[in-house]
Amino acid sequence: MASMKFSFQKLIYFLCVVGAFGAKLHDAQISQDAEVDVDDCSFSLKNSHVATCHDVSIKDCPKSYTNWGLHYFVECKVSEYDTACLPSGPKCKKTEGGQAQGWLEVYVGNENYVCGLAATGKAFCWQNGQRLNNVPDATFLTVSPEMGNAAACGLDLGGKVQCWGTERGYGSNGGRCRWCSGWHNLGLTPVPSSLPTFIDLKVGYHTACGIEESGTALTCWGTMISPDGKTWHKEMGEKIMGLTVGDQWICILTPKKAVRCWDMVRSSATSEIKEATVPTLPAIQKVASAQFQVCALDEEGSLHCWGSSAYDVTDKKFKDIAGGMWRFAAITTEGYMYWWRDRRNSATLEQVLDVEVERGFVGTYGGVAFDAAGLVHGFEGTKSFPSIPPEE
């Protein structure tokens, strides 16, 4: 992906082009104040307006790509504005008073710790329903909570990492962290000064990884990488189309829709992190990690899970998959969200929402999902998460 070094002004000057109207709108000469109808959602294309849309057409944006089922624009010209490198949200969201509204993404960690990224680029975090005041006052491209603690890291506009919160682990993490004992820091903070500029960031348990500016390499850090603050760099030789980080595995999605994973469990912190064996899979559209397993969603809507045990979920068809500490959650093609425990030899699906949703996120004791209007619905421990961001 091209450099993320664009101004916040550019960030809010972008227009998403929806579905079958993508090419038509791209080619049209749209004046600054033109009214644009998209999927029964109208908005004015003005300097102060932002719109995020579902199923964005990217065929007219040669350097754009799909990542985690969301669409990223790079150097795509729509009218007189360049679109920014940000994921699309579900359907359309109107803006009022010149301010961007709605959530871009929401991620759930452990102990009902949840962080959301507003369309303004501001991050907000809650734990057990209480808003926290330790989130940096910065404009972020993405935010990702640590899988097992009340901590998170965010990627700012310059592609640099900021982390905050409480991050401690106890003991050897079930034998997986053989160099850990007693209470220990997870190694996410202080953030290593040697980190390169990133275009995406994912935080797992004891580990965080970023996709470098080239789009073809990873750099990771954390206690599972090294207790001494050292980083792990891996050049893939091809674009990384998706990234997930769990407790044991770091996995990517390749341009050929294959999954590659690396196993952080080894005899010592100085031992090599080796590529892991991945089951034979069909073409994959998204991959997600929980603590003990990895699940991949294929293009036909079936799920394939492996790790501590392996199983397939073929009795329902899905359009989204998410992983968190102890849990997976998936959304059926009809829009219903289910979750189940990891480290099992099958998936016992439990429906968690009675509304139709588009994409979801899950943590240890709860999760959230976006509906077609862009509103967020929480369930179980994160049921109180606000459907829209606070004003400030």
N, C-alpha and C positions, 0 to 999 in steps of 0.2 A: 504494500500500500504506500501511497505517496506520503510525504512528510506530514506529521500532525501539527506542524508549527504554523497554525493559522490563528487569527485573532478571534476573540469571543464574538466580535461583530460578524465575522464570517460564519461562526457557528450558528447564529440565530437567523442568518439570511439563507435558508435553504428551503426547497420545495420538494416534497415527495410526489412522485407520479405513480398513479395507482393502476394495477391490473392491465386490462386491455386498452386503457386510455394512455398508457405510458408513452408510446411512440408519438401519438397524436399531439399530446401536450408538449412533448419535447420539441416537436417541429414547429408548433404554433408560435406566432409572434404575440406574446402575452404582454400587454402594457402593465405598468407598475400597479395600477389600481384595478386591473381586470378581475371580474368575478369568475371563479373556477369551481365547477361542480364535480365532485369526486365521490362516487359511491353514496349519493344522497347526503353528502356533507359539503357545505359551501364555506369558502373562506376567501378573503381578499388577499392578493399577493401584494403586500406592502413591506416597506423596509422593516417595520417593527413586528412583523408577523412570522410565526413558525407553524408548520403543520407536519405531523408525522403520520404515516399511512401504512396500512397492511398490504402485503402482496405488491410490493413496488416493482415496477418494470425497470430492469437495469441494462437491457440490451443495447441501449444507446449510450451507455457509459462504459467504454472499453476496459477501463482499469478497475471497475467495480467488481464485487464478488459477494457471494452468499456465505455467511459464517453463522453457524449455530441456528440456521433457519431464519436469520435476520439478514437484511440486505444493507450492504455498505456501499456508499457512493464515493468515488474518487475522481476528481476533475471532470465532473459531469455538468454540462452547461444547461441550465433551464432558464429561459428568458435572459435577464441580465445578471442573474446571480449564480454563483458557483454553489453547488450543494456541498455540505460538510460531510466528513467521514464519521457518521453517526448511524446507529441501528435504527431501523424504522420501528414504529410502535403499531399496535393493532388499530385498524380503521383510521378515521380522521379525528383530530382533536382541534377545536377552534380556539383561538386566542382572544382574550378580552383585554382591552386597555393597553394593547401593545406589549403585553407580557406573555411569554410562553407558559403554558399550563400543562398539567398532567405528569405522570411518571413515565420515564423512558424505560427504566428497568428497576426491579426490586429483587434483592437476594436475601436468603434466610440462612442464618448460622445456627449455633447451638444455644440452648437455654433461652429460646424465644428472642434471640438477637436478630434484628432485621434492619437492613439498610436499603434505602431507595434513592435513586438518582432522578431528580426532577428534570423537566424539559429545559429548565434554565441552566442546567449543569451543576446545580447545588445538591449536595448529598445530605441526607437526614438519616439518623439511626435511632432505633428504639430497643429497649429490652424490657420484657414483661409489661408492655404497654406504656412504659415511661420513656419520654424523649430524652436522649442523651445530649450533653453539651460539649463533648470532647471531639466532635467532628471538625476537621480543618475548614476554615472559611476559604474555599478554593472553588474553581470551576473544573469539574471533572468530566472525563469522557466515559469512564466506567467505574463502578465500585463493586468490590467483592468481599464479603465477610469471610473470616477464617472459619473453617468448617466446624471446629470443636470448641471455640471460645467466643467471648464477647469482644471481638477485635475485627478490624477490617483494613483493607488497603484500597486506595483509589489511584486512578491514572489521570493526571491533570492534563490541561490543554497542551502543555509542552512535551507530553509523553513521559513525564517523570512520576515516580511512585511516591505516595505519602501513605503512611500507616498510622493507626491509632487504636486505642482500646486496651483491654487486658488480655494478654496472651501467655498462658502458662500451661505446661503439661506435667503430668505426674508419672513417674516410673518409666518403664520401657515401652509404653504404648502397646501392650499386649505382646511384647517380644519383638515388635517390628523395628523399634528404635533401640538397637543393642548398645548404643553408646550413651543412652539417657538413663538417669537414675535420680530418684527424689524429685523435688520440684525443680523444673528447668524452664527457661525461656524458650519459646518456639522459634526464635531466631529471625522473626520477620522484622523486628526493630532492634537496634537502629537499622534503617534501610541501607544496604551496602552502597557506598559511594561509587563503586565501580559499575553499577547497573547502567546499561545502555538506554537509549530512548526506545520506548515501547509504543505499539499501536493497539495492543489488547493485553489484558491482565486477568488471571484467574488465581484464586487462593484456595488451597485445599486444607489439609490438616497437617500442620508443621511445615508446610511448603507453599510457596507462591511462584508462579511462572509468568513471564511476559513474552509476547511475540515481538521480536525486534522490528525496526523500521523496514528492513528488507522484506519482511513477511515470510521469510524462509528459515528463520532461526529462533530458538528459544534460549532464554537465560532464566535460571531458577535459583532460589535461595531458601533458607530456612533450616531448622534443625535436622530434618531428614536428609537434606543435602550436605550440610556441614555444620557442626556446633561452633565453628570458628568464624562464621560469617563468609566463608568462601562460596562462590557461585558455580553453577553447572551450566555450561554452554553446549548447545547441540545445533549444528547446521543440518537442515533437512534436505537441501538441494532442490526444493520445490515449495510452492506456496502452502502455508498452513491454513486450512479452511475452517478449522474448529479446534478448540483446546479445552481440556478438562483436567483438573488436578484433584486427586483424592487423598487418601491416607497412605496408599502404597504405590499407586500408579500415576504416571503422567501420560496422557493419551492425546493424540492429535488426529484430525481428519484430513486426509490428503485430497488433492484435486481429482484423483481417480476414485474417490468415494470409498477409500479403504481406511482402516484404523491401524495406527501404530502406537505402541505403548512401551514405557520404560519402567522398570521395577526399582523403587528406591530401597527396598529391603535387601540388605547385604550384610556381610560379616563385620564390617567396620565402616566408619565414616569416610575412610580414605580408599575404600574399595570402589571399583568401577560400577557405575550405574549402567546396567545392561538392558538392551532391548528385550522385552518380554514376548513370549509366544501369544499370539492372538488367534482365537478360533477362526476357522474358515467362515467368512461372512459374505452375504450378498452386498450389493451397493448400499452404502450407509449415508443417511442424510444428517444425523446428529449422534453424538456420543456423550455420555454423562457418567460421573463417578460418584459413588457413595463411599462409605468407609472401607468396606470389605469386597466390593464388587464394582464392575463396570457394566453398563448397559448401552447398547447401540440400537438406534431406530433405523430400520432399513426403508428403502424407497416405497415398499409396498405397505408400510405401516405396521410391520411386526417388530417385536423387541427381542434382542438376543443378549443375554446376560452371562457373565463369567467372572471368575475370581475365586473366592472361597468355595463356591459351587457354581454350576452352570445350568441354565434353563432358557427356554424360549417362551415368549408370550404371543400366541397366535390366535387366540379365541376372540380378540378384539383388534381393531385397527386404530393406530394412534397417529397423531400429527405432531406431538411434542413430548420430550422426555427431559427430566431434571433429576439431579442427584444431590443429596446432602448427607449429613452425619446420620447414619443408620437407615436412611430412607431413600426410596425413589418415588417419583410422581410422574404420571404421564396423562396426556389429554387425548381422548379418543377423537376420531374424525368427526363425530357428532358434537364434540365440544364438552364432554364430561370428563372431569378430573378424578383420577384414582391415585392412591398411594399404597405402598407396601414396604415391608422391612427388607433390608439387604441381609447378607450372610444366611440366606435360606436356599433351599434347592428347588423352590418354585415361588411364583408370585401370587400371594393371596390378596387380590385387589379389593380395596375398600373405597367406595365413592366418598369424596370429601366436600363437594360443592353441588348444589342443586341448580346452579345457573350455568349457562353455556359460556365457555371461556376459550381463549385462543392460545395462550402460552402461560407457563407456570414456573414457580420456583419452590423449593422445598428445603426444610431444615430438620433438625432432630425432632421437634415436637409440634411443628406446624408448617404452614406454607402460604403462598399467595398465588393468585392468577389474574391475568388481564382478561376482561370481557371484550366484546367486539366494539364497544364504545370507548375503550381505553381506561375504564375504571378498574381499580384493583379490589379483589375480594380475598380476605384472609380466612383461614380456617384453623381449627384447633388452637394451639397456643398463640398464634399470630392473628387471630380473628379480629382483633381490634385495630389492625393496621389501617391507616386512613386511605380511603379510596382515591383521594387526590392529595397532592403535597400541601403542607401548611403554607400560609402566606409568607411567613418568616418566623 
